[in-house]
Amino acid sequence: MEEAEPAVRRAFVALYGHQRGREATAEAFSFAWEHWPKVRTMTNPRGYLFRVGQTRTRPRRRPTALVERPQSGDSLVEPGLGPALARLSDRQRVAVVLVHGFGWTMREVADLQGIKVTTVQTHLDRGLERLRHEMEEADHG
């Protein structure tokens, strides 16, 4: 569980935002603790716990606070990136954040979500295209 927690937490933060992502992680690992004999023998416990957290945590709205806004005027991240990420589909956002934000491979994202690598590539390509378009509009708008 100790090994899987950081990866599952990052995936949930990418999916739901900071607060709800941490709540989903807690739900998933609470379940893992209760069902440890079953979970420890699985070939893909991270993917299983990701699905458990998704079923036990139903968001009512789009993710918030994917990128924290600094109190000062200094920002390491383009201010429009967080809202643009929040407007992506769930799978696009997870693919973009995990691959480009956390350096995951597409295989790791596919295993986590229980989908094909080609599907991750599609979500990644579409998500990046949408982000580029929205960020260009913001620059010209």
Buried (B, 14 or more C-beta within 10 A) or exposed (E): BEEBBEBBBBBBBBBBBBEBBBBBBBBBBEBBEEEEEEBEEEEEBBBBBBBBBBEBBEBEEBBBBBBEEEEEEEEEEEEBBBBBBBBBEBBBBBBBBBBEBBEBEBEBBBBBBEBEBEBBBBBBEBBBEBBEEBBEEBEEE
